[in-house]
Every structure is written in C-alpha cells, then in structure tokens.
Amino acid sequence: MAVYNGERYLCDAVESILAQDFSDFEFLIIDDGSTDSTAELLDTYCDPRIRLMSNESNIGLAFSFNGGLKVARGNLGADPNLRK
C-alpha cells in the first residue's frame, strides 16, 4: 500500500487489512514523502506483518509500488498450479 498525506483514512485502511481472516501475509506500506502526520501514525503500529518504507519525496504511486515490489519477500511468480 502506498500513501501520500493520507492521515485522514490511514488508520482505517491499515486496520481493515490487519483484521482480515487470512493472516499469513507481508504488508508493505510505503509513505510516499508525506508532509502530514502519516509517518507518525504508521510508527504507532507494531504488527510483525507490517514493513514500512518511506520515500524522501513524493515520487508517485507507480514508482512507490515498483519500489515495494523490489523489497517484497513473498513469491510474486505465477502459481504453477493455475491453468492458463
């Protein structure tokens, strides 16, 4: 998840993801150079599934997602059990 100056809805969004029944996941949250209290709010979470990243400045959604893909620990390849 990438966020830029999203303090208004950030906690609701994060808590919604963390409350899912499926719990075996890595939750990358990228603060895209926010200038509001986004970083401070993110620092209040201490869930082991959350990994925080932050951009020094706002680089945009696509670049933020690409940065997240580079550090993701999960297997992002195609499932060999799926049919084409």
Residue, then its C-alpha position, 0 to 999 in steps of 0.5 A: m500500500a502506498v500513501y501520500n498525506g493520507e492521515r485522514y483514512l490511514c488508520d482505517a485502511v491499515e486496520s481493515i487489512l490487519a483484521q482480515d481472516f487470512s493472516d499469513f501475509e507481508f504488508l508493505i506500506i510505503d509513505d510516499g514523502s508525506t508532509d502530514s502526520t502519516a509517518e507518525l501514525l504508521d510508527t504507532y503500529c507494531d504488527p510483525r506483518i507490517r514493513l514500512m518504507s518511506n520515500e524522501s519525496n513524493i515520487g508517485l504511486a507507480f514508482s512507490f509500488n515498483g519500489g515495494l515490489k523490489v523489497a517484497r519477500g513473498n513469491l510474486g511468480a505465477d502459481p504453477n498450479l493455475r491453468k492458463 
